Amino acid sequence: MVKNSRAVTIQSMPKMSEASSSSSGQSQENTVRILPKDEHKAAADCLAEAFRDDEVARYFIDAPDTKDWSASEKWDLHVKIMRSIVLAHCLKGLVLTVGPNHEAVALWMPPGKCTDDRLTSFRSGMWFLEWQLSKEGKGRFKTEFLPLLHRTKSEVLGDLDNDSWYLVYIGTRPQAQGKGYGRMLIEHVTRQADADGRVCYLESSNELNPAIYRRFGFETVKKIQLTRGPKPIDLDIMVRHPKTRDASRDPRTIKHHGQTAQTA
């Protein structure tokens, strides 16, 4: 249950014309739009392609007890997982896309929202995926990955855990990279976060990405590891503070007897 948070509705997001840096005569190619749920498969296919070789995305599929699975079987499961995750965010979160053919996609979880409830799990098909993972894959997902991410986010954000923007996934098709799509999908939300004085949060599984996220104001505050595989997998935990910041809403602010003090 969400407590003491101000939920954000889709209607409170910036209008589409405000999402792009180009003029009012901009083409559809450069317009960020909210994805309707009937397009979730196309958006998921973009993310599946973008995360084809990502160690975390493959962590639940490339397990010791799937060594006899074919490459086709593993790919099909990878796509199914992405489709369920995207649909869940269409139902309860915010899915943004840009480009003529879903060239880039971002899954954001707005403040006060989550996809953990049973109805969303049922409607998105997430519940069924549990039975398609191998025993080890299911163990990695349910007893390591999800608890670690939930615990870390709660520890890092504290009272702001349910009052922050959470960038769950962002990906661009390889052939569409270098067009600024990722920037558009991030800034579409960070502008709103700045206006509302809210923090943004993400986990990065690619060692090259933190430098990119720092351009948008994110900073690494912690590193965690997945350890059930043959080698540890590192994730950077990154937080972005609003540019117009209210000290009482800053995760670096600690309250002592009614006063506030900034941590280093």
C-alpha positions in Angstrom: 0.0 0.0 0.0 1.3 3.5 -0.9 1.4 5.9 2.0 2.0 9.7 2.1 2.5 10.0 -1.6 1.0 12.3 -4.3 0.0 10.1 -7.2 0.5 11.4 -10.7 -2.0 10.9 -13.3 -1.3 10.7 -17.0 -3.3 13.9 -17.5 -0.7 15.8 -15.4 2.2 14.9 -17.7 3.5 17.5 -20.2 1.5 17.8 -23.4 3.0 16.1 -26.4 3.9 19.4 -28.0 6.0 20.2 -24.9 7.9 16.9 -25.2 10.0 17.7 -28.1 12.7 20.4 -28.5 11.7 21.1 -32.1 9.2 23.6 -33.4 5.4 23.1 -33.6 5.9 21.9 -37.2 7.9 18.9 -35.9 7.4 15.6 -37.6 5.8 12.6 -36.0 9.3 11.0 -35.9 10.4 13.5 -33.3 7.3 13.5 -31.1 7.2 11.6 -27.8 3.8 10.0 -27.3 2.2 7.9 -24.6 1.9 4.3 -25.8 -1.6 2.8 -25.9 -1.8 -0.8 -24.6 -2.8 -2.2 -28.0 0.8 -1.3 -29.2 2.5 -3.0 -26.3 3.8 -5.9 -28.4 5.6 -3.5 -30.9 7.1 -1.5 -28.0 8.2 -4.7 -26.2 9.9 -6.0 -29.4 12.0 -2.7 -29.4 13.1 -3.4 -25.8 13.8 -7.0 -26.5 16.1 -6.0 -29.3 17.7 -3.3 -27.3 18.3 -5.7 -24.3 19.2 -8.8 -26.5 22.6 -9.2 -24.8 22.0 -7.5 -21.5 23.3 -9.6 -18.6 20.4 -8.7 -16.3 17.7 -9.3 -18.9 19.3 -12.7 -19.7 19.9 -13.6 -16.0 16.7 -15.5 -15.6 17.0 -17.2 -19.0 20.6 -18.2 -19.2 20.6 -20.4 -16.1 22.4 -23.7 -15.6 19.2 -25.7 -16.0 18.4 -24.1 -19.4 21.6 -25.2 -21.1 19.6 -27.6 -23.3 17.2 -24.9 -24.4 17.6 -23.8 -28.0 18.4 -20.2 -28.8 14.9 -19.8 -30.3 13.3 -21.0 -27.1 15.3 -18.5 -25.0 14.6 -15.7 -27.4 10.8 -16.4 -27.4 10.8 -16.3 -23.6 12.9 -13.1 -23.6 10.2 -11.4 -25.8 7.3 -12.8 -23.7 8.9 -11.3 -20.6 9.3 -7.9 -22.3 5.7 -8.0 -23.6 4.3 -8.7 -20.1 6.4 -6.0 -18.5 5.4 -3.4 -21.1 1.7 -4.3 -20.8 1.9 -4.0 -17.0 3.3 -0.5 -17.4 0.7 0.4 -19.9 -1.9 -0.6 -17.3 -0.4 1.0 -14.2 2.6 3.1 -15.2 3.7 5.3 -18.1 5.1 3.9 -21.4 6.6 6.5 -23.8 7.8 5.9 -27.3 9.3 8.0 -30.1 10.1 7.3 -33.7 8.0 6.1 -36.7 8.1 2.4 -35.6 8.6 2.4 -31.9 12.3 3.2 -32.4 12.8 3.9 -28.7 10.7 3.1 -25.6 10.9 4.0 -22.0 8.9 2.5 -19.1 8.4 4.9 -16.2 6.7 4.2 -12.9 5.0 7.4 -11.7 4.9 8.4 -8.0 2.3 6.5 -6.1 2.0 3.7 -8.7 3.2 0.1 -8.9 2.6 -3.1 -10.9 2.8 -5.5 -7.9 -0.9 -6.1 -7.4 -2.5 -9.4 -8.5 -4.9 -7.9 -11.0 -2.1 -6.2 -12.9 0.0 -9.4 -12.8 -3.0 -11.4 -14.2 -3.9 -8.9 -16.9 -0.3 -8.4 -18.1 0.5 -12.1 -18.0 3.3 -11.8 -15.5 1.9 -14.5 -13.3 2.1 -17.0 -16.2 5.7 -16.2 -16.9 6.7 -17.7 -13.5 5.8 -21.1 -14.8 7.7 -20.7 -18.0 11.0 -19.9 -16.3 13.2 -22.7 -15.3 13.5 -23.6 -11.6 16.8 -21.7 -11.3 15.5 -18.8 -13.4 12.4 -18.5 -11.2 14.6 -18.6 -8.1 16.9 -15.9 -9.4 13.8 -13.7 -10.3 11.7 -14.2 -7.1 14.2 -14.7 -4.3 17.1 -12.6 -5.4 16.4 -10.0 -8.2 13.0 -8.6 -7.1 13.7 -8.5 -3.3 17.1 -6.9 -3.9 15.7 -4.2 -6.2 12.8 -3.4 -3.9 15.0 -3.3 -0.8 17.6 -1.2 -2.4 15.1 1.4 -3.7 13.5 1.6 -0.3 16.8 2.0 1.5 18.1 4.7 -0.9 15.0 6.8 -1.2 13.6 6.3 2.3 10.4 8.3 2.7 10.5 9.3 -0.9 10.3 5.8 -2.2 6.6 6.1 -3.2 6.9 9.7 -4.2 9.6 9.4 -7.0 9.8 8.7 -10.7 11.3 5.3 -11.4 12.9 4.7 -14.9 12.4 0.9 -15.2 13.5 0.4 -18.8 14.7 2.5 -21.6 16.0 1.2 -24.9 16.6 2.2 -28.5 16.7 -0.1 -31.6 20.3 -0.3 -32.8 19.6 1.3 -36.1 17.9 4.3 -34.4 20.7 5.1 -32.0 22.3 8.6 -32.3 19.1 10.4 -33.1 18.5 11.8 -29.6 15.5 9.5 -28.9 16.8 8.5 -25.4 17.2 12.1 -24.4 13.7 12.9 -25.4 12.2 10.0 -23.4 14.2 10.9 -20.3 13.6 14.7 -20.5 9.9 14.2 -21.1 9.6 13.1 -17.4 12.5 14.9 -15.8 11.0 18.2 -16.8 7.8 17.2 -14.9 9.9 15.9 -12.0 11.7 19.3 -11.8 8.4 21.2 -11.8 7.0 19.0 -9.0 10.3 18.8 -7.0 10.5 15.1 -7.3 13.5 12.8 -7.5 14.1 10.2 -10.3 15.6 6.8 -9.8 17.0 4.0 -12.0 19.2 0.9 -12.0 21.8 0.6 -14.8 23.1 -2.8 -15.8 25.5 -1.5 -18.5 28.8 -0.1 -17.4 28.8 2.4 -20.2 25.4 3.9 -19.3 26.1 5.8 -16.1 28.2 8.3 -17.9 25.2 8.9 -20.2 22.7 9.2 -17.4 25.0 11.7 -15.6 24.4 14.1 -18.5 20.7 14.2 -17.4 21.6 14.9 -13.7 21.6 11.3 -12.4 24.4 10.4 -10.0 25.5 6.9 -8.8 24.7 6.6 -5.1 25.2 2.8 -4.6 26.3 -0.3 -6.4 24.6 -3.7 -6.0 25.3 -7.2 -7.4 23.4 -10.3 -8.5 25.4 -13.2 -7.3 23.7 -16.5 -8.3 25.3 -16.7 -11.7 28.8 -17.8 -12.6 30.1 -14.3 -12.1 28.6 -11.3 -10.2 26.6 -8.8 -12.2 26.9 -5.2 -11.2 24.1 -2.6 -11.2 24.6 1.1 -10.6 21.9 2.7 -8.5 21.4 6.2 -9.7 19.3 9.1 -8.4 18.5 12.4 -10.0 17.6 15.4 -7.8 15.1 18.0 -9.1 16.8 21.1 -10.4 14.5 23.3 -8.3 14.8 21.4 -5.1 12.8 21.6 -1.9 15.3 20.5 0.8 12.5 18.6 2.7 12.0 16.4 -0.3 15.7 15.6 -1.0 16.9 12.1 -0.2 20.2 13.6 1.0 18.3 15.5 3.6 18.0 14.1 7.1 15.5 15.5 9.6 16.6 15.9 13.2 14.0 17.0 15.7 12.1 19.3 13.3 15.3 20.7 11.6 16.9 19.6 8.4 20.5 19.0 7.7 22.2 18.2 4.4 24.3 15.1 4.2 27.6 15.2 2.2 
